[in-house]
Amino acid sequence: MNTLSISPREMLNPDLVTSVLAASEEGRQWLAELAQQYGQPLHSVWDDIVPSFSEAPYPSVSR
């Protein structure tokens, strides 16, 4: 039996989100607006945007 239990922050990290958004014109515009609004790139403001989920239990996926 294999069990997987990970935080949403592990799945949605700033590198992945930036890569996905940068693949489209709309995503690039959103990243530029975000950087202008915060005065910093997404990596620098990630903790302010995405909750830590530190106290949430994560469902296990068993196989």
C-alpha positions as CSV (number, residue, x, y, z in Angstrom):
1,M,0.0,0.0,0.0
2,N,1.3,3.4,-0.9
3,T,0.0,6.6,0.8
4,L,0.5,10.1,-0.4
5,S,-0.3,13.1,1.7
6,I,0.9,16.6,0.6
7,S,0.1,20.2,1.2
8,P,-1.6,22.2,-1.5
9,R,1.4,24.5,-1.3
10,E,3.6,21.6,-2.5
11,M,1.4,21.2,-5.6
12,L,1.0,24.9,-6.2
13,N,4.4,26.5,-5.8
14,P,5.5,29.8,-7.3
15,D,7.7,28.2,-10.0
16,L,4.8,26.1,-11.3
17,V,2.3,28.9,-11.2
18,T,4.7,31.3,-12.9
19,S,5.4,28.7,-15.6
20,V,1.7,28.1,-16.3
21,L,0.8,31.7,-16.3
22,A,3.7,32.7,-18.5
23,A,2.4,30.3,-21.2
24,S,-0.4,32.7,-22.2
25,E,-0.6,36.4,-22.9
26,E,-3.4,36.8,-20.3
27,G,-1.2,35.0,-17.7
28,R,1.8,37.2,-18.5
29,Q,-0.4,40.3,-18.1
30,W,-1.6,39.1,-14.8
31,L,2.0,38.4,-13.6
32,A,3.0,41.9,-14.7
33,E,0.0,43.5,-12.9
34,L,0.8,41.5,-9.8
35,A,4.4,42.6,-9.8
36,Q,3.3,46.2,-10.3
37,Q,0.8,46.0,-7.5
38,Y,3.1,44.4,-5.0
39,G,6.3,46.0,-6.3
40,Q,7.9,42.5,-6.4
41,P,7.7,39.3,-8.4
42,L,5.4,36.5,-7.6
43,H,8.1,34.5,-5.8
44,S,8.5,37.4,-3.3
45,V,4.8,37.7,-2.4
46,W,3.8,34.0,-2.5
47,D,3.4,33.8,1.2
48,D,1.1,36.8,1.3
49,I,-1.1,35.4,-1.5
50,V,-1.3,31.6,-0.7
51,P,-2.3,30.5,2.8
52,S,0.1,28.1,4.5
53,F,-2.5,25.4,5.2
54,S,-0.3,24.4,8.2
55,E,-3.2,23.4,10.4
56,A,-5.3,21.7,7.8
57,P,-5.4,17.9,7.6
58,Y,-4.6,16.6,4.1
59,P,-6.6,13.7,2.7
60,S,-4.5,10.7,2.0
61,V,-4.6,8.9,-1.3
62,S,-4.0,5.2,-1.0
63,R,-3.4,2.8,-3.8
